[in-house]
Structures are given as C-alpha cells and as structure tokens.
Amino acid sequence: MKSCFSLTLNKNKMETRNQLLFELRGETIGIVNSLSSADEKFQNQTLRPILKLQNDLFIDVFKNYVSKYKNDFYTYSIERKLQFIENAIQKDIKFRNSLKGIVIGLFTIEEYSIYIENSSALNKRMMNMLIERLKNQLQLLENPNMAVI
C-alpha cells in the first residue's frame, strides 16, 4: 500500500511535468470555441503546439529516413518529393509509429486519456498535419551534401 506521502510526491511530479509540457508547447494554435468539436479542440490545444515544438526534430527524422531508405529522394521532382513524403508517412507503419511517438511523448496524462478514446481519428489528424508541415518545408529537406555556392 502506498503511503500518503508517496501519493503526494507522485501528484506533485505529475503537476510539475504538466506545467513543463504546457510551458514548452506554448499557447493554443487555431480557434477553439464552444462550437469546436472535441477533436478540433484536441488538435488546436495539443497537436498543433506539439507539432510546432517538435518541427526541427521532424525535419531531422525525415532526413534520416531518406538517408537510410531512399537516398535518391534528392533527385526527385518537387511533385514526386511531395508524394514521397505522403507515402512514407502513410504507408511505412514503423516510420509512422515513430513519428506518433514523438508527439505522444509530449502529452499529459489527461491528454493521453482523451487521445486513447479516439486514437484512430486523432492519428489521422496528426499525420495529415505532419504531412502538410513537411511538404510546406520542402526547402529544408534538400540534400545536406549539396555544395552551396
């Protein structure tokens, strides 16, 4: 049986973790009001701030994915690169799960509880937003070995 002291310490750790997560992520991105669905609220209060915070990591993770599995990515046309981004995230289950983990690791316990209630729809939102984020930053995904003149 846990002592009251132990329960208080665990509660304080959780509150401290939650505070740190909220400070790191910053404000809600997008509109949240009484007309917003639960999924929209979660998207704008949780997913968007996490995706923004983790943006540089997502760029590097994608570059690493390309270097391991598809080094000729850098020779593709813009249209083919955009399609590759979408296919990599939608069809490579291991890669997609890795990306989801980068996001889920920054959920509070309460957010995780909300997430597991509707994970399928929220995963779809999360991955679609990440795909668009990477596509919109295609210039950051250029070949790191190319000489700049």
Order of alpha helices (4+ residues) and beta strands (2+ residues): alpha-alpha-alpha-alpha-alpha-alpha-alpha-alpha
